[in-house]
Amino acid sequence: MKRDLKRILKDKLTREVLTFFYQNQSSVDSAGGVSAWVSDDRERVQSALDRMVELGVVEKDSMGSTNGYCYTRDEQIMKVVKSLMQDV
């Protein structure tokens, strides 16, 4: 998991999206909302979110017709992310 996370964090946008959730751990937002926070294209942000959902770093929840995303509550994953964020 750590190796996969390191690999996707080489992408600047993915790092920015993860940093947003890492710094705002109680935040829940849509791909459009996250794209506004990181000032990037919604489709590119959606792609980064999808990669992070696959790794379990970000959780996806459907709210009607909209998907909401939030930072994981898995303590092991949070520990790995914390160690990697210190290197970023």
LODREN-159501 format. One record per residue: residue in three letters; x, y, z of N, C-alpha, C, O in turn; residue number from 0. Coordinates in Angstrom, 1 decimal. Example, Ala and Ser with C-alpha at 12.3 -4.5 7.8 and 13.67 -1.06 7.14 Angstrom:
<recs>
> ALA; 13.2; -5.7; 7.8; 12.3; -4.5; 7.8; 13.2; -3.3; 7.8; 14.2; -3.3; 8.5; 0
> SER; 12.8; -2.2; 7.1; 13.7; -1.1; 7.1; 12.9; 0.0; 7.9; 13.4; 1.1; 8.0; 1
</recs>
This chain:
<recs>
> MET; 0.8; -1.2; 0.0; 0.0; 0.0; 0.0; 0.9; 1.3; 0.0; 0.6; 2.2; -0.7; 0
> LYS; 1.9; 1.3; 0.8; 2.8; 2.4; 0.9; 3.5; 2.7; -0.4; 3.6; 3.8; -0.9; 1
> ARG; 3.9; 1.6; -1.1; 4.6; 1.7; -2.4; 3.6; 2.3; -3.4; 4.0; 3.2; -4.2; 2
> ASP; 2.4; 1.8; -3.4; 1.4; 2.3; -4.4; 1.0; 3.8; -4.1; 0.9; 4.6; -5.0; 3
> LEU; 1.0; 4.2; -2.8; 0.7; 5.5; -2.5; 1.8; 6.5; -2.9; 1.6; 7.6; -3.4; 4
> LYS; 3.1; 6.0; -2.6; 4.2; 6.8; -3.1; 4.2; 7.0; -4.6; 4.5; 8.1; -5.0; 5
> ARG; 3.8; 6.0; -5.3; 3.8; 6.1; -6.8; 2.8; 7.1; -7.2; 3.1; 8.0; -8.1; 6
> ILE; 1.6; 7.1; -6.7; 0.6; 8.1; -7.1; 0.9; 9.5; -6.6; 0.4; 10.5; -7.2; 7
> LEU; 1.6; 9.6; -5.5; 2.0; 10.9; -5.0; 3.0; 11.6; -5.8; 3.4; 12.8; -5.6; 8
> LYS; 3.6; 10.9; -6.8; 4.5; 11.6; -7.7; 3.8; 12.6; -8.6; 4.4; 13.5; -9.1; 9
> ASP; 2.5; 12.4; -8.7; 1.6; 13.3; -9.5; 1.3; 14.5; -8.6; 0.7; 14.4; -7.5; 10
> LYS; 1.6; 15.7; -9.1; 1.4; 17.0; -8.4; -0.1; 17.2; -7.9; -0.3; 17.5; -6.8; 11
> LEU; -1.0; 16.9; -8.9; -2.4; 17.1; -8.5; -2.9; 16.1; -7.5; -3.6; 16.5; -6.5; 12
> THR; -2.5; 14.9; -7.6; -2.8; 13.9; -6.5; -2.3; 14.3; -5.2; -3.0; 14.2; -4.2; 13
> ARG; -1.1; 14.8; -5.1; -0.5; 15.3; -3.9; -1.3; 16.5; -3.3; -1.6; 16.5; -2.1; 14
> GLU; -1.7; 17.4; -4.2; -2.5; 18.5; -3.7; -3.9; 18.1; -3.2; -4.4; 18.6; -2.2; 15
> VAL; -4.5; 17.1; -3.9; -5.8; 16.6; -3.4; -5.7; 15.9; -2.1; -6.4; 16.1; -1.1; 16
> LEU; -4.6; 15.1; -1.9; -4.4; 14.4; -0.7; -4.1; 15.4; 0.4; -4.5; 15.2; 1.6; 17
> THR; -3.3; 16.4; 0.1; -2.9; 17.4; 1.1; -4.2; 18.1; 1.6; -4.3; 18.4; 2.8; 18
> PHE; -5.1; 18.4; 0.7; -6.4; 19.0; 1.1; -7.1; 18.2; 2.1; -7.5; 18.7; 3.2; 19
> PHE; -7.3; 16.9; 1.8; -8.0; 16.0; 2.8; -7.2; 15.8; 4.0; -7.7; 15.7; 5.1; 20
> TYR; -5.9; 15.7; 3.9; -5.0; 15.5; 5.1; -5.1; 16.7; 6.1; -5.1; 16.5; 7.3; 21
> GLN; -5.2; 17.9; 5.5; -5.2; 19.1; 6.3; -6.7; 19.4; 6.8; -6.9; 20.2; 7.7; 22
> ASN; -7.6; 18.8; 6.1; -9.1; 19.0; 6.5; -9.7; 17.7; 6.6; -10.6; 17.3; 5.9; 23
> GLN; -9.3; 16.9; 7.7; -9.7; 15.5; 7.8; -11.2; 15.3; 8.1; -11.7; 14.2; 7.9; 24
> SER; -11.9; 16.3; 8.5; -13.4; 16.2; 8.7; -14.2; 16.7; 7.5; -15.4; 16.7; 7.6; 25
> SER; -13.5; 17.1; 6.5; -14.2; 17.7; 5.3; -14.8; 16.6; 4.4; -14.2; 15.5; 4.3; 26
> VAL; -16.0; 16.8; 3.9; -16.6; 16.0; 2.9; -17.0; 16.9; 1.8; -17.6; 18.0; 2.0; 27
> ASP; -16.5; 16.6; 0.6; -16.8; 17.4; -0.6; -16.9; 16.6; -1.9; -16.5; 15.5; -1.9; 28
> SER; -17.5; 17.3; -2.9; -17.7; 16.6; -4.2; -16.4; 16.8; -5.0; -15.5; 17.6; -4.6; 29
> ALA; -16.3; 16.2; -6.1; -15.2; 16.4; -7.0; -15.1; 17.8; -7.5; -14.0; 18.4; -7.6; 30
> GLY; -16.3; 18.4; -7.7; -16.3; 19.8; -8.1; -15.8; 20.7; -7.0; -15.1; 21.7; -7.3; 31
> GLY; -16.2; 20.4; -5.8; -15.8; 21.2; -4.7; -14.3; 21.1; -4.4; -13.6; 22.1; -4.2; 32
> VAL; -13.8; 19.9; -4.5; -12.3; 19.7; -4.3; -11.6; 20.4; -5.5; -10.5; 21.0; -5.2; 33
> SER; -12.1; 20.3; -6.7; -11.4; 21.0; -7.8; -11.3; 22.5; -7.6; -10.3; 23.1; -8.0; 34
> ALA; -12.3; 23.1; -6.9; -12.3; 24.5; -6.6; -11.2; 24.8; -5.6; -10.4; 25.8; -5.6; 35
> TRP; -11.1; 23.9; -4.6; -10.1; 24.1; -3.5; -8.6; 24.0; -4.1; -7.8; 24.7; -3.6; 36
> VAL; -8.4; 23.1; -5.0; -7.1; 22.9; -5.5; -6.8; 23.6; -6.8; -5.8; 23.6; -7.4; 37
> SER; -7.8; 24.3; -7.3; -7.8; 25.2; -8.5; -7.3; 24.3; -9.7; -6.3; 24.7; -10.4; 38
> ASP; -8.0; 23.3; -10.0; -7.7; 22.4; -11.2; -9.0; 21.9; -11.8; -10.1; 22.0; -11.2; 39
> ASP; -8.8; 21.4; -13.0; -10.0; 20.8; -13.7; -10.7; 19.7; -13.0; -10.0; 18.8; -12.4; 40
> ARG; -12.0; 19.7; -13.0; -12.8; 18.8; -12.3; -12.6; 17.3; -12.7; -12.5; 16.4; -11.9; 41
> GLU; -12.4; 17.1; -14.0; -12.2; 15.8; -14.5; -10.8; 15.2; -14.1; -10.7; 14.0; -13.7; 42
> ARG; -9.8; 16.1; -14.0; -8.5; 15.6; -13.5; -8.6; 15.3; -12.0; -8.0; 14.4; -11.6; 43
> VAL; -9.3; 16.2; -11.3; -9.5; 15.9; -9.9; -10.2; 14.6; -9.6; -9.9; 13.8; -8.7; 44
> GLN; -11.3; 14.4; -10.4; -12.0; 13.1; -10.3; -11.1; 11.9; -10.5; -11.3; 10.9; -9.8; 45
> SER; -10.2; 12.0; -11.5; -9.3; 10.9; -11.7; -8.4; 10.7; -10.5; -8.1; 9.5; -10.1; 46
> ALA; -7.9; 11.8; -9.9; -7.1; 11.6; -8.7; -7.9; 11.0; -7.6; -7.3; 10.2; -6.9; 47
> LEU; -9.1; 11.5; -7.4; -9.9; 10.9; -6.3; -10.2; 9.4; -6.6; -10.1; 8.7; -5.6; 48
> ASP; -10.4; 9.0; -7.8; -10.7; 7.6; -8.1; -9.5; 6.8; -7.7; -9.6; 5.7; -7.1; 49
> ARG; -8.3; 7.3; -8.0; -7.0; 6.5; -7.6; -6.9; 6.4; -6.1; -6.6; 5.4; -5.6; 50
> MET; -7.2; 7.5; -5.4; -7.1; 7.4; -3.9; -8.2; 6.6; -3.3; -8.0; 6.0; -2.3; 51
> VAL; -9.4; 6.5; -3.9; -10.5; 5.7; -3.4; -10.0; 4.2; -3.6; -10.2; 3.4; -2.6; 52
> GLU; -9.4; 3.9; -4.7; -8.9; 2.5; -4.9; -7.9; 2.1; -3.8; -7.9; 0.9; -3.5; 53
> LEU; -7.1; 3.0; -3.4; -6.1; 2.7; -2.3; -6.7; 2.8; -0.9; -6.0; 2.4; 0.0; 54
> GLY; -7.9; 3.3; -0.8; -8.5; 3.4; 0.5; -8.1; 4.7; 1.3; -8.5; 4.8; 2.5; 55
> VAL; -7.4; 5.6; 0.6; -7.0; 6.8; 1.3; -8.1; 7.8; 1.4; -8.2; 8.6; 2.4; 56
> VAL; -9.0; 7.8; 0.4; -10.2; 8.6; 0.4; -11.4; 7.7; 0.3; -11.3; 6.7; -0.4; 57
> GLU; -12.5; 8.0; 1.0; -13.7; 7.2; 0.9; -14.7; 8.0; 0.1; -14.8; 9.2; 0.2; 58
> LYS; -15.5; 7.2; -0.6; -16.6; 7.8; -1.5; -17.9; 7.4; -0.9; -18.1; 6.3; -0.6; 59
> ASP; -18.8; 8.4; -0.9; -20.2; 8.2; -0.4; -21.1; 8.9; -1.3; -20.9; 10.0; -1.7; 60
> SER; -22.2; 8.2; -1.7; -23.2; 8.8; -2.6; -24.2; 9.6; -1.8; -24.7; 9.0; -0.8; 61
> MET; -24.4; 10.8; -2.2; -25.4; 11.7; -1.5; -26.4; 12.1; -2.6; -26.2; 13.1; -3.3; 62
> GLY; -27.4; 11.2; -2.8; -28.3; 11.5; -3.9; -27.6; 11.2; -5.2; -27.1; 10.1; -5.5; 63
> SER; -27.6; 12.2; -6.1; -27.0; 12.1; -7.4; -25.5; 12.6; -7.4; -24.9; 12.6; -8.4; 64
> THR; -25.0; 13.0; -6.2; -23.7; 13.5; -6.1; -22.8; 12.5; -5.2; -23.3; 12.0; -4.2; 65
> ASN; -21.6; 12.4; -5.6; -20.7; 11.6; -4.7; -19.9; 12.6; -3.8; -19.4; 13.6; -4.3; 66
> GLY; -19.8; 12.2; -2.6; -19.0; 13.0; -1.6; -17.7; 12.2; -1.3; -17.8; 11.0; -1.2; 67
> TYR; -16.7; 12.9; -1.0; -15.4; 12.3; -0.7; -14.9; 12.8; 0.6; -15.0; 14.0; 0.9; 68
> CYS; -14.3; 11.9; 1.4; -13.7; 12.3; 2.6; -12.5; 11.5; 2.9; -12.2; 10.5; 2.3; 69
> TYR; -11.7; 12.0; 3.8; -10.4; 11.3; 4.2; -10.7; 10.0; 5.0; -11.7; 9.9; 5.7; 70
> THR; -9.9; 9.0; 4.8; -10.1; 7.7; 5.4; -10.2; 7.8; 6.9; -9.6; 8.7; 7.5; 71
> ARG; -10.8; 6.8; 7.6; -10.8; 6.7; 9.0; -10.0; 5.5; 9.4; -9.9; 5.1; 10.6; 72
> ASP; -9.4; 4.8; 8.5; -8.6; 3.6; 8.7; -7.3; 4.1; 9.3; -6.5; 4.7; 8.7; 73
> GLU; -7.0; 3.7; 10.6; -5.9; 4.2; 11.3; -4.5; 3.7; 10.7; -3.6; 4.5; 10.7; 74
> GLN; -4.5; 2.6; 10.1; -3.2; 2.1; 9.5; -2.9; 2.9; 8.2; -1.8; 3.3; 8.0; 75
> ILE; -3.9; 3.2; 7.4; -3.7; 4.0; 6.3; -3.3; 5.5; 6.7; -2.5; 6.1; 6.1; 76
> MET; -4.0; 6.0; 7.7; -3.7; 7.3; 8.2; -2.2; 7.4; 8.6; -1.6; 8.5; 8.4; 77
> LYS; -1.8; 6.4; 9.2; -0.4; 6.4; 9.7; 0.6; 6.4; 8.5; 1.6; 7.1; 8.6; 78
> VAL; 0.3; 5.6; 7.5; 1.1; 5.6; 6.3; 1.1; 7.0; 5.6; 2.2; 7.5; 5.2; 79
> VAL; -0.1; 7.6; 5.5; -0.2; 8.9; 4.8; 0.6; 9.9; 5.6; 1.3; 10.8; 5.1; 80
> LYS; 0.5; 9.9; 7.0; 1.2; 10.8; 7.8; 2.7; 10.8; 7.6; 3.3; 11.8; 7.4; 81
> SER; 3.2; 9.6; 7.5; 4.7; 9.4; 7.3; 5.0; 9.9; 5.9; 6.1; 10.5; 5.7; 82
> LEU; 4.2; 9.7; 4.9; 4.5; 10.2; 3.5; 4.3; 11.7; 3.4; 5.1; 12.3; 2.7; 83
> MET; 3.4; 12.3; 4.1; 3.2; 13.7; 4.0; 4.3; 14.5; 4.6; 4.5; 15.6; 4.2; 84
> GLN; 5.0; 13.9; 5.5; 6.2; 14.6; 6.1; 7.3; 14.6; 5.1; 8.2; 15.5; 5.2; 85
> ASP; 7.3; 13.7; 4.1; 8.3; 13.7; 3.1; 8.0; 14.7; 1.9; 8.8; 15.0; 1.1; 86
> VAL; 6.7; 15.1; 1.8; 6.2; 15.9; 0.7; 6.6; 17.3; 0.9; 6.3; 18.2; 0.0; 87
</recs>
